[in-house]
Amino acid sequence: MSTGLSAELLSRFAAIVGTRNALGTNDDLTHYTHENRGYVVGHTQMVLKPVNRNEVAEILKLANETRTAIVPQGGHTGHMGGAVPLKEMNSIVLSTERMNKVIDLDLEGNTLCVEAGVILETIQNLAAQNDRLFPLALGAQGSCMIGGNISTNAGGTGVLAYGNTRDLVMGLEVVLPNGEIWDGLNRLRKNNTGYDLKNLFIGAEGTLGIITAAVLKLFPAPAGREVAWAGFSSPQMALAFFQSAKARAGNQLTAFELVPRIGIDYLLKHFPKYRDPLGASHSWYGLVEISSGRSIEEARNLMEEIFSQGLEGAIVEDGALATSLAQQKLFWQMREDLPHSQRPEGASIAHDISVPLGRVPELIERGEPLVTAIVPGARMVAFGHLGDGNIHFNFSKPEGMEDGDYMVFREQVNAAVFELVLELGGSISAEHGIGLFKRDILEQVKSPVEMAMMRQIKQMFDPNGIMNPGKVLNRLSDQS
Ligand SMILES: Cc1cc2nc3c(=O)[nH]c(=O)nc-3n(C[C@H](O)[C@H](O)[C@H](O)COP(=O)(O)OP(=O)(O)OC[C@H]3O[C@@H](n4cnc5c(N)ncnc54)[C@H](O)[C@@H]3O)c2cc1C
C-alpha cells in the first residue's frame, strides 16, 4: 500500500480542471468522503470537478498512465457505499456536479439528452414543463444525479409501470478507463446492430468507465392521476388487492407501495404534520396510484371501481382517496418520509431485497420470526414496492437496546434473511446495487460462471483496475 499520491501528480490532475475545481485536503471534503448515513467514512486527497467529457477523458488518461484510482461520484446518495473513496486505494474522487447541461430535448421523438450531473428532479421538472413525464422517482430525487441513477440502475416508485432506469435509457456517452470517449448517444427506438454495450455500463457502479451523458426516454404526461390509501389485514390481502387492481387497470396502475402499521406509527410520532390516513387502524396499508392519459375522471372512475371490487370481496378493509393535488402530494410525502421516520427509532438492520411477487407474503411471514429469534424484540418495518416484489425488509432495534449492542447481530440477521430470500428464489439487492457493502456476498449468490464473466468484462475494460477499485468486485489483483 502506498503512502499517498505525490504533490506533483496531484497538481497534474488539478491542472486539467483548473485549481478552482480541484478540492484538496485543506477544503471541507465531508460530502465526498462520508457515506450519506455515516456508515463508512472514506478518505481522498483530491476531488476533481470536470466540466465536460474532454476533461473527464484527460483525467482518466492520466489516471490510467499513473495507475491512479478514480471514484466517480454523482449526488453521493447511494446506499451501498459505492461512491465512497476507500483510504487504502489512494483514490481521487471525480464529481460530475459541474456537468449539468441539457444537451437537447426532442419532443417529437420523446427523448431528452443530458449530461451526467443533472439532478433527477431537474429532469422530472423539465419533462413536466413540456407536457411529458420522466417516470424515475425516488426519495433522493432532489440531490441524486442521472449519472448515478444510471450507474446504480435505480428503481423507485415508477418501476411498476415504466421499468427500472435501464428501461428508460436509450443511449449513453462513456469515457473509458484509457481516456477514449464512446459516443453511444443513440436516439433510435430500434437499433439492432450488435452487442448492446450501454447495458454493460448501466448498473456497473462506476467500475467500467464514467458515464458523461445519456439519452432518456420521455412519456406523455398523464392527464389525470388519483392517489389513495388502502387498509389491509395482512400482506396476503394487500397482494390480492394489487393483483385485482393490476388486472383491471393494467399499466394505468402506476404505483403500489406497501406500508406496515408500525411505519404509520413512526410517521405520526416523528412528523406531527401527518394524520392517520384511515379512520381505524389497520395492520397493513397500500399507497395506490392510478394514472390516465385521458382525464382525471377516468382515473377516478378506475380507482373507485378497484376499491368497490376490493371492498365487496372483503380484500380491502378501508380506503381514502386524496381529494386535492395537495393531499396527493402529502400522501406521497408520507411514503417518502417513511425511511426518515425510522432514524429516530435508533439503529436499523436494512435489506433491499426482492422475491417473486407471489412470495412476498411468505417472505414477511417467515422473515419476522427468523429475525426475532436472533434478536428478541427487533421491530420489523417491511415496506416498499410491493408490485415489483421489492421490499425494504428493515428491522429497528428493540426498544431500550443500545444501537451498538443491536448492530453486533447484523451479520447474523443478514445471513438469515439472505438465506430465506435465496430459498424463495429472490435477490439480495433489488435496487441499490452491490457497491462496497454487498461486495463480499456477491460471490455466494452468483455462480462461478457469472463471476468469471464479470471479472473478464472488468479486465477487458479496465486492465489497470483504476475504476472504483474494491467496489462490486474485489480488486482483480486480490483474486487468486
Ligand atoms: C432518501 C433516499 C431514498 C432513496 N430511494 C431509492 C429508491 O427508491 N430506489 C433506488 O434505487 N435508490 C434509492 N436511493 C439510493 C440512491 O439515491 C440511488 O442509488 C441513486 O441512483 C444514486 O444516485 P447518486 O447520483 O447519488 O449516485 P452516487 O451515490 O454518487 O453514486 C452511486 C454509484 O454510481 C457511481 N457513479 C455515480 N455517477 C457516475 C457516473 N457518472 N459514471 C459512472 N459511475 C457513476 C458511483 O461511483 C457509485 O458507485 C435512495 C437514497 C436516499 C438517500
The ligand as an SDF file (V2000), in Angstrom:
LIG
                    3D

 53 58  0  0  0  0  0  0  0  0999 V2000
  -33.7880    9.0820    0.9390 C   0  0  0  0  0  0  0  0  0  0  0  0
  -33.2680    8.1410   -0.1130 C   0  0  0  0  0  0  0  0  0  0  0  0
  -34.1690    7.3730   -0.8500 C   0  0  0  0  0  0  0  0  0  0  0  0
  -33.7050    6.5040   -1.8340 C   0  0  0  0  0  0  0  0  0  0  0  0
  -34.6080    5.7660   -2.5410 N   0  0  0  0  0  0  0  0  0  0  0  0
  -34.1790    4.9490   -3.5080 C   0  0  0  0  0  0  0  0  0  0  0  0
  -35.1030    4.1880   -4.2830 C   0  0  0  0  0  0  0  0  0  0  0  0
  -36.3190    4.2220   -4.0640 O   0  0  0  0  0  0  0  0  0  0  0  0
  -34.6170    3.4130   -5.2710 N   0  0  0  0  0  0  0  0  0  0  0  0
  -33.2720    3.3400   -5.5370 C   0  0  0  0  0  0  0  0  0  0  0  0
  -32.8780    2.6190   -6.4580 O   0  0  0  0  0  0  0  0  0  0  0  0
  -32.3690    4.0140   -4.8110 N   0  0  0  0  0  0  0  0  0  0  0  0
  -32.7800    4.8220   -3.8070 C   0  0  0  0  0  0  0  0  0  0  0  0
  -31.8750    5.5230   -3.0720 N   0  0  0  0  0  0  0  0  0  0  0  0
  -30.4210    5.3370   -3.3260 C   0  0  0  0  0  0  0  0  0  0  0  0
  -29.7880    6.3800   -4.2990 C   0  0  0  0  0  0  0  0  0  0  0  0
  -30.4970    7.5800   -4.2980 O   0  0  0  0  0  0  0  0  0  0  0  0
  -29.6880    5.8280   -5.7180 C   0  0  0  0  0  0  0  0  0  0  0  0
  -28.8070    4.7370   -5.7230 O   0  0  0  0  0  0  0  0  0  0  0  0
  -29.2130    6.8450   -6.7610 C   0  0  0  0  0  0  0  0  0  0  0  0
  -29.3910    6.2980   -8.0400 O   0  0  0  0  0  0  0  0  0  0  0  0
  -27.7610    7.2640   -6.5900 C   0  0  0  0  0  0  0  0  0  0  0  0
  -27.5000    8.4000   -7.3910 O   0  0  0  0  0  0  0  0  0  0  0  0
  -26.3020    9.3990   -6.9910 P   0  0  0  0  0  0  0  0  0  0  0  0
  -26.1790   10.4470   -8.0350 O   0  0  0  0  0  0  0  0  0  0  0  0
  -26.4500    9.8770   -5.6220 O   0  0  0  0  0  0  0  0  0  0  0  0
  -25.0620    8.4050   -7.1200 O   0  0  0  0  0  0  0  0  0  0  0  0
  -23.7940    8.2330   -6.1460 P   0  0  0  0  0  0  0  0  0  0  0  0
  -24.2200    7.8220   -4.7980 O   0  0  0  0  0  0  0  0  0  0  0  0
  -22.9310    9.4360   -6.2480 O   0  0  0  0  0  0  0  0  0  0  0  0
  -23.0610    7.0110   -6.8700 O   0  0  0  0  0  0  0  0  0  0  0  0
  -23.6380    5.7300   -6.8920 C   0  0  0  0  0  0  0  0  0  0  0  0
  -22.7130    4.7760   -7.6730 C   0  0  0  0  0  0  0  0  0  0  0  0
  -22.6380    5.1610   -9.0500 O   0  0  0  0  0  0  0  0  0  0  0  0
  -21.2940    5.5450   -9.4170 C   0  0  0  0  0  0  0  0  0  0  0  0
  -21.4260    6.7280  -10.2690 N   0  0  0  0  0  0  0  0  0  0  0  0
  -22.0160    7.9120   -9.9790 C   0  0  0  0  0  0  0  0  0  0  0  0
  -22.0130    8.7110  -11.0530 N   0  0  0  0  0  0  0  0  0  0  0  0
  -21.3980    8.0360  -12.0540 C   0  0  0  0  0  0  0  0  0  0  0  0
  -21.0780    8.3160  -13.4210 C   0  0  0  0  0  0  0  0  0  0  0  0
  -21.4020    9.4740  -13.9850 N   0  0  0  0  0  0  0  0  0  0  0  0
  -20.4370    7.3620  -14.1510 N   0  0  0  0  0  0  0  0  0  0  0  0
  -20.1140    6.1760  -13.5850 C   0  0  0  0  0  0  0  0  0  0  0  0
  -20.3700    5.8530  -12.3240 N   0  0  0  0  0  0  0  0  0  0  0  0
  -21.0160    6.7720  -11.5600 C   0  0  0  0  0  0  0  0  0  0  0  0
  -20.5680    5.7790   -8.1010 C   0  0  0  0  0  0  0  0  0  0  0  0
  -19.1890    5.5100   -8.2130 O   0  0  0  0  0  0  0  0  0  0  0  0
  -21.2740    4.7900   -7.1800 C   0  0  0  0  0  0  0  0  0  0  0  0
  -20.7350    3.5030   -7.3360 O   0  0  0  0  0  0  0  0  0  0  0  0
  -32.3000    6.4010   -2.0770 C   0  0  0  0  0  0  0  0  0  0  0  0
  -31.3950    7.1720   -1.3310 C   0  0  0  0  0  0  0  0  0  0  0  0
  -31.8590    8.0310   -0.3550 C   0  0  0  0  0  0  0  0  0  0  0  0
  -30.8560    8.8550    0.4080 C   0  0  0  0  0  0  0  0  0  0  0  0
  1  2  1  0
  2  3  1  0
  2 52  2  0
  3  4  2  0
  4  5  1  0
  4 50  1  0
  5  6  2  0
  6  7  1  0
  6 13  1  0
  7  8  2  0
  7  9  1  0
  9 10  1  0
 10 11  2  0
 10 12  1  0
 12 13  2  0
 13 14  1  0
 14 15  1  0
 14 50  1  0
 15 16  1  0
 16 17  1  0
 16 18  1  0
 18 19  1  0
 18 20  1  0
 20 21  1  0
 20 22  1  0
 22 23  1  0
 23 24  1  0
 24 25  2  0
 24 26  1  0
 24 27  1  0
 27 28  1  0
 28 29  2  0
 28 30  1  0
 28 31  1  0
 31 32  1  0
 32 33  1  0
 33 34  1  0
 33 48  1  0
 34 35  1  0
 35 36  1  0
 35 46  1  0
 36 37  1  0
 36 45  1  0
 37 38  2  0
 38 39  1  0
 39 40  1  0
 39 45  2  0
 40 41  1  0
 40 42  2  0
 42 43  1  0
 43 44  2  0
 44 45  1  0
 46 47  1  0
 46 48  1  0
 48 49  1  0
 50 51  2  0
 51 52  1  0
 52 53  1  0
M  END
$$$$
